[in-house]
Amino acid sequence: MNTFLWSIEFLATFCEVALNLIFCGTFIEKNTDSKRPLKKFIASVVVAVLIIFLNQIELYSYMTVLFNLCLIVLMSMIVYPKNKIKIFILCPVFCTILSTIDNIVVYVISYTTHIESSEIFQEMSLYRVLAITTSKTFLLFFVIVINKIYRNKKILKNKYLVLLLIITPVLLIITISMTFIEMNSNKGKIIMSIVFFIIMFLFSILIFFGTFKLADYYENLHKLKLIELKNIMLEQSTNETKETFELIQNSLHDYKHSIIYLQTLADNNDIDGIKKCLSQQNDFLGKRLFYYKTGNDTVDAMLYIKQKSAESHNITFIINANIPEECPVSSEHFAVILGNLLDNATEASFTENNPFIEVRIKKLEEYFWIIVSNKCTNQNVSLKTSKPEKHLHGIGLNSVRHIVKHYNGELNIDTESEKFEVKIMIPL
């Protein structure tokens, strides 16, 4: 009989450990069911054996509970070595929920069978088998539901786990402490114990799901701000494109008159007049219709629009760009990077004397470089915006940082030699 009871205890412990890995994996990796199954199985067996060994020394005490928690956290960190912070937070969440479920089941059985809860917690018996079998069934159902809800959703970021990090350890300590306190209480308090642990379970679930709702709220708020920023940029780009086409239309209109004038000079055999007119048109083409060719049509159009915008404010615009065929950056991302950096450089140039903006795009060794610099005499330069849409401040630069990170690149800002320079390095 004793062997049977300990076999059930081992299976229940293995179930706890394995469900903990599934629970943590739900918020760490996508499609967790198909990843590292053998590693998870072996880790669960090893930890379950160690916990059973400790339980045989003392079945339920402060020391065994502490050691068991440490073993589960350590095992989870080994399985998910790149996510130690999340594991350190998610394991206590799981253990808090596990502890409240165990207590609810134990005290319900204690109330219905008139058995002391301490006997179920600290003695091997059929009542303990009933308790652990029931509680693990509820736990299995809970983890499956959580896995189904969150498995295909975006992975939870570290910054949204702060609330759980603060509250969950407190809940776990209260739950475990109350367990030992209630084990020494009389039966008259069993109903109160059941109510208490049900409240603790519901509160744990409320905090757990509330954290995700809070994360979703801020994620959606950030997305709305990004959409608003994109709309502003789109409107600005549309206006600049409109101005560009108006410039071209006016230029074509001027060409028509120039051709008529040249025809008149030709009819009068005025060679000097023709040369003078052609020289003027050549200067006009060089100053007003310069179109830099980088090898990427999107970048060409973006540079042309930003160049004309800068020159309209008497800002010298220098371009030295050559985009290789193996450029890793997509045209859409290129437009976002250049649009944000050149808008910032143009805005910063309004307060400078003899301002300039320089764009350098090149391949150097095994890296692709995007460098945007502008004159900056203020060495204590601030990144605060002077635009009226202050609530959107930082989103543009953060968007650039996010894109650079997507390509495993680096973004650095230098403010030396009266120059503000943004350097982006992306591996090819």
C-alpha distance (Angstrom), angle and dihedral (degrees) to the residues before:
residue distance angle dihedral
M1 . . .
N2 3.80 . .
T3 3.82 91.2 .
F4 3.81 90.5 50.2
L5 3.80 92.1 50.8
W6 3.80 93.1 49.8
S7 3.81 90.4 46.6
I8 3.79 89.5 56.5
E9 3.81 88.7 45.9
F10 3.83 90.1 53.5
L11 3.80 92.9 49.1
A12 3.81 91.0 48.9
T13 3.81 91.2 48.7
F14 3.81 91.3 47.7
C15 3.81 88.2 50.7
E16 3.83 90.9 52.1
V17 3.81 93.3 50.3
A18 3.80 94.7 44.5
L19 3.80 92.7 47.4
N20 3.80 89.2 50.7
L21 3.82 89.6 57.3
I22 3.79 91.3 48.0
F23 3.79 90.9 47.5
C24 3.83 93.4 50.1
G25 3.78 92.7 41.8
T26 3.79 90.9 55.5
F27 3.81 89.3 69.4
I28 3.80 98.1 34.5
E29 3.80 107.2 47.8
K30 3.76 137.5 16.8
N31 3.80 121.8 -115.7
T32 3.79 90.0 15.6
D33 3.80 93.3 174.2
S34 3.82 91.1 70.2
K35 3.84 98.3 44.9
R36 3.82 127.2 90.1
P37 3.85 96.0 -23.2
L38 3.83 94.3 159.7
K39 3.82 92.9 48.0
K40 3.80 90.7 49.6
F41 3.83 92.3 47.5
I42 3.81 94.1 50.0
A43 3.82 92.3 45.2
S44 3.82 91.1 49.7
V45 3.82 92.2 50.2
V46 3.82 93.5 48.2
V47 3.81 94.4 48.1
A48 3.81 91.9 44.1
V49 3.83 90.0 53.7
L50 3.82 91.3 49.7
I51 3.81 92.1 48.6
I52 3.81 92.0 49.1
F53 3.81 89.1 50.2
L54 3.83 89.8 53.2
N55 3.80 92.1 44.9
Q56 3.80 90.8 54.7
I57 3.79 88.2 58.9
E58 3.81 92.6 48.5
L59 3.77 119.7 -7.3
Y60 3.80 101.8 -152.3
S61 3.80 124.4 4.4
Y62 3.77 141.1 123.8
M63 3.82 91.2 -93.9
T64 3.81 96.1 49.8
V65 3.81 91.7 46.2
L66 3.83 90.7 50.6
F67 3.80 93.8 46.4
N68 3.80 92.0 46.2
L69 3.81 91.1 51.8
C70 3.80 91.4 49.0
L71 3.82 91.2 49.4
I72 3.81 92.1 50.8
V73 3.82 92.9 48.4
L74 3.83 92.4 46.1
M75 3.81 92.3 48.0
S76 3.81 91.7 48.8
M77 3.82 91.0 50.8
I78 3.81 89.7 52.5
V79 3.80 91.5 51.3
Y80 3.83 92.1 44.8
P81 3.85 102.8 30.3
K82 3.81 94.5 164.3
N83 3.80 94.4 54.3
K84 3.81 104.5 53.0
I85 3.82 94.4 137.8
K86 3.79 93.2 53.5
I87 3.80 91.3 44.8
F88 3.81 90.7 51.3
I89 3.81 88.1 56.3
L90 3.82 102.7 34.8
C91 3.83 97.1 49.1
P92 3.84 93.6 60.4
V93 3.81 88.4 46.9
F94 3.80 89.6 54.8
C95 3.82 93.0 44.0
T96 3.81 91.5 49.9
I97 3.80 91.3 53.3
L98 3.82 90.6 43.4
S99 3.81 91.9 50.7
T100 3.80 94.6 49.1
I101 3.82 91.8 48.9
D102 3.82 91.2 48.6
N103 3.79 91.7 50.0
I104 3.79 94.5 47.7
V105 3.81 91.2 51.2
V106 3.83 94.2 44.3
Y107 3.82 94.3 49.8
V108 3.79 93.1 45.5
I109 3.82 89.7 52.7
S110 3.81 90.1 44.2
Y111 3.81 90.9 52.5
T112 3.81 95.4 46.5
T113 3.83 96.8 43.1
H114 3.84 98.3 34.3
I115 3.81 89.4 -126.2
E116 3.79 119.2 143.5
S117 3.81 111.5 -106.8
S118 3.81 89.7 -132.7
E119 3.83 89.5 62.9
I120 3.82 90.5 54.9
F121 3.81 92.8 46.2
Q122 3.81 98.9 42.3
E123 3.80 107.5 27.1
M124 3.81 130.8 64.5
S125 3.81 107.9 -122.0
L126 3.77 143.1 130.6
Y127 3.80 88.6 -94.2
R128 3.81 89.1 58.7
V129 3.83 89.9 49.0
L130 3.80 89.1 51.7
A131 3.80 90.7 49.0
I132 3.81 97.4 48.3
T133 3.81 93.0 42.4
T134 3.80 91.7 52.1
S135 3.80 95.4 43.6
K136 3.83 93.2 47.9
T137 3.80 89.7 50.7
F138 3.80 90.4 55.0
L139 3.81 90.2 44.2
L140 3.81 91.5 51.1
F141 3.79 90.6 51.5
F142 3.81 91.3 48.7
V143 3.84 94.5 50.4
I144 3.81 92.2 46.6
V145 3.81 90.7 52.5
I146 3.82 91.7 48.0
N147 3.80 91.0 47.3
K148 3.81 92.3 50.6
I149 3.80 92.7 48.4
Y150 3.81 99.4 46.2
R151 3.82 106.1 22.2
N152 3.81 95.6 94.1
K153 3.77 96.4 35.6
K154 3.78 128.1 98.6
I155 3.80 114.1 -72.7
L156 3.79 111.3 -98.5
K157 3.82 112.4 -109.3
N158 3.80 123.2 -130.0
K159 3.80 94.0 -115.5
Y160 3.82 91.4 62.6
L161 3.81 91.7 55.7
V162 3.81 94.7 66.3
L163 3.80 93.1 94.4
L164 3.80 91.4 51.6
L165 3.81 90.6 47.0
I166 3.81 90.6 56.0
I167 3.80 101.1 40.8
T168 3.83 106.8 30.2
P169 3.85 98.4 64.4
V170 3.81 88.7 51.0
L171 3.80 91.5 51.3
L172 3.81 90.9 47.2
I173 3.81 92.9 50.9
I174 3.81 91.8 47.2
T175 3.82 91.9 48.5
I176 3.81 95.0 49.1
S177 3.81 92.8 43.2
M178 3.79 92.0 49.8
T179 3.80 89.6 49.0
F180 3.81 92.2 60.4
I181 3.80 92.3 41.1
E182 3.81 92.8 51.0
M183 3.81 92.8 46.8
N184 3.79 87.5 67.9
S185 3.80 94.6 45.8
N186 3.77 126.3 98.6
K187 3.78 125.2 -104.2
G188 3.76 93.0 -101.5
K189 3.76 88.6 75.5
I190 3.79 96.9 50.0
I191 3.81 93.5 97.4
M192 3.78 89.7 51.6
S193 3.82 89.4 49.1
I194 3.79 91.7 52.1
V195 3.81 91.2 49.2
F196 3.81 91.2 46.4
F197 3.82 94.7 52.8
I198 3.79 92.3 43.1
I199 3.81 88.0 54.2
M200 3.82 90.1 47.5
F201 3.79 90.6 50.1
L202 3.80 92.7 49.6
F203 3.80 91.3 45.3
S204 3.82 90.6 50.9
I205 3.80 90.6 50.6
L206 3.81 90.8 46.5
I207 3.82 91.8 52.5
F208 3.80 91.2 44.2
F209 3.79 96.9 50.5
G210 3.81 91.4 35.6
T211 3.79 89.3 60.8
F212 3.79 90.5 56.4
K213 3.78 92.5 45.9
L214 3.80 88.8 51.4
A215 3.79 90.2 49.1
D216 3.81 91.7 49.1
Y217 3.80 90.1 49.3
Y218 3.79 94.4 53.9
E219 3.81 92.3 41.2
N220 3.80 90.7 53.5
L221 3.81 90.6 44.9
H222 3.80 89.9 52.6
K223 3.81 91.2 47.8
L224 3.80 90.7 51.6
K225 3.79 90.1 51.9
L226 3.79 90.4 49.4
I227 3.79 90.9 50.2
E228 3.80 89.8 49.2
L229 3.80 90.2 50.0
K230 3.81 91.7 48.6
N231 3.81 90.1 50.5
I232 3.80 90.2 51.7
M233 3.80 90.9 48.5
L234 3.81 91.1 46.3
E235 3.80 91.1 51.2
Q236 3.79 90.8 48.1
S237 3.81 91.6 47.4
T238 3.80 90.5 48.5
N239 3.80 91.4 52.2
E240 3.79 91.4 47.8
T241 3.80 91.4 48.6
K242 3.79 89.7 49.2
E243 3.79 90.1 51.8
T244 3.80 89.7 49.2
F245 3.80 93.2 52.7
E246 3.80 90.5 46.3
L247 3.79 88.2 53.0
I248 3.79 90.9 50.9
Q249 3.81 91.2 46.1
N250 3.80 91.3 50.7
S251 3.78 89.8 46.6
L252 3.80 91.8 52.5
H253 3.80 88.7 49.4
D254 3.80 89.3 52.1
Y255 3.80 90.6 47.6
K256 3.76 90.0 56.3
H257 3.79 90.8 56.9
S258 3.80 90.8 43.0
I259 3.80 91.0 54.4
I260 3.79 90.8 49.6
Y261 3.81 89.0 49.1
L262 3.82 91.3 48.9
Q263 3.78 90.3 49.1
T264 3.81 89.4 53.6
L265 3.82 91.3 49.0
A266 3.79 90.3 48.8
D267 3.82 91.8 50.5
N268 3.81 88.2 52.9
N269 3.85 92.4 45.4
D270 3.85 89.0 -123.4
I271 3.83 98.6 160.1
D272 3.81 94.3 168.9
G273 3.80 90.5 51.7
I274 3.81 91.2 50.3
K275 3.83 91.6 50.4
K276 3.79 91.3 48.8
C277 3.80 92.3 49.1
L278 3.82 92.9 48.1
S279 3.81 90.6 48.9
Q280 3.81 90.4 53.4
Q281 3.80 91.6 49.4
N282 3.80 91.0 49.0
D283 3.83 90.9 54.4
F284 3.79 89.2 47.3
L285 3.82 91.9 53.9
G286 3.79 91.3 48.6
K287 3.81 94.2 50.9
R288 3.80 104.8 34.0
L289 3.79 109.0 25.9
F290 3.80 102.6 36.9
Y291 3.79 108.8 144.1
Y292 3.79 117.9 -172.8
K293 3.80 117.8 -145.4
T294 3.79 113.9 -148.3
G295 3.79 99.6 162.4
N296 3.79 94.4 -100.3
D297 3.82 119.3 86.3
T298 3.81 93.9 -154.4
V299 3.80 92.5 52.2
D300 3.82 90.5 44.8
A301 3.80 91.5 54.7
M302 3.83 92.9 44.2
L303 3.81 93.0 49.6
Y304 3.81 91.5 46.6
I305 3.81 92.9 52.3
K306 3.81 94.2 44.7
Q307 3.81 91.4 44.6
K308 3.78 92.6 55.3
S309 3.79 91.0 45.3
A310 3.82 91.5 52.1
E311 3.81 94.2 45.0
S312 3.80 90.2 51.4
H313 3.83 85.8 63.6
N314 3.83 92.7 45.8
I315 3.80 92.8 -105.7
T316 3.80 115.7 147.4
F317 3.79 108.5 -125.1
I318 3.82 117.6 -158.0
I319 3.79 122.8 -171.0
N320 3.80 127.6 -169.4
A321 3.76 105.9 163.3
N322 3.76 136.7 148.7
I323 3.80 118.3 166.7
P324 3.82 115.0 -158.2
E325 3.78 121.9 -136.6
E326 3.82 91.5 -114.9
C327 3.81 91.7 57.3
P328 3.83 106.5 150.7
V329 3.83 95.8 -156.1
S330 3.81 116.9 94.1
S331 3.80 119.7 -129.6
E332 3.81 91.5 -113.0
H333 3.81 92.5 53.4
F334 3.80 90.9 44.1
A335 3.80 89.8 56.0
V336 3.82 92.0 50.8
I337 3.82 93.1 47.8
L338 3.80 96.3 47.4
G339 3.80 93.9 38.2
N340 3.80 93.3 55.3
L341 3.81 97.7 39.9
L342 3.81 95.0 45.3
D343 3.81 92.7 46.2
N344 3.81 89.3 52.3
A345 3.81 91.6 46.7
T346 3.82 91.6 48.9
E347 3.79 93.0 49.2
A348 3.82 91.7 48.3
S349 3.83 90.8 50.7
F350 3.81 94.6 61.1
T351 3.82 92.3 82.8
E352 3.83 96.8 43.5
N353 3.80 130.7 94.9
N354 3.82 113.2 -125.6
P355 3.81 91.6 0.7
F356 3.76 123.7 -164.3
I357 3.80 138.8 -175.6
E358 3.78 121.2 -155.8
V359 3.79 126.0 -166.6
R360 3.80 120.5 -165.9
I361 3.78 121.9 -179.4
K362 3.78 117.9 173.2
K363 3.79 148.9 136.4
L364 3.79 115.6 -111.9
E365 3.80 117.4 -178.5
E366 3.82 106.3 -51.7
Y367 3.80 96.4 -18.7
F368 3.77 136.6 84.5
W369 3.81 114.0 -139.0
I370 3.80 130.6 -156.8
I371 3.81 112.7 -177.1
V372 3.80 123.9 178.3
S373 3.80 118.5 179.8
N374 3.79 136.4 171.1
K375 3.77 137.4 179.6
C376 3.78 113.4 -81.4
T377 3.79 120.2 173.4
N378 3.79 93.2 171.5
Q379 3.81 105.0 87.6
N380 3.81 90.4 -172.0
V381 3.77 90.3 60.3
S382 3.80 116.8 170.1
L383 3.78 125.8 -150.5
K384 3.80 91.1 -141.4
T385 3.78 113.4 125.2
S386 3.78 126.1 -121.8
K387 3.79 92.0 -157.8
P388 3.81 119.9 110.6
E389 3.81 92.0 -120.7
K390 3.82 92.7 76.5
H391 3.80 92.5 155.2
L392 3.79 87.2 67.9
H393 3.79 93.0 53.4
G394 3.81 113.6 131.8
I395 3.79 96.0 13.7
G396 3.83 92.4 100.0
L397 3.80 94.8 51.8
N398 3.81 90.9 40.3
S399 3.79 88.4 53.0
V400 3.82 89.3 53.9
R401 3.82 91.1 48.0
H402 3.81 90.1 50.2
I403 3.81 91.9 52.2
V404 3.81 92.5 47.2
K405 3.81 90.1 49.6
H406 3.82 88.8 50.3
Y407 3.82 88.4 62.0
N408 3.84 92.2 44.0
G409 3.79 89.3 -111.9
E410 3.79 135.6 137.6
L411 3.81 132.1 -118.9
N412 3.81 120.4 -158.2
I413 3.81 131.0 178.1
D414 3.83 121.4 -151.0
T415 3.81 125.6 -172.3
E416 3.78 105.3 -174.1
S417 3.83 137.2 124.0
E418 3.80 93.2 21.1
K419 3.78 90.0 -59.9
F420 3.80 133.8 113.4
E421 3.80 109.0 -150.6
V422 3.79 132.7 -177.4
K423 3.80 113.8 -162.3
I424 3.79 121.5 -166.7
M425 3.80 119.6 -171.6
I426 3.81 119.0 -172.3
P427 3.83 123.5 178.8
L428 3.79 115.0 -122.1
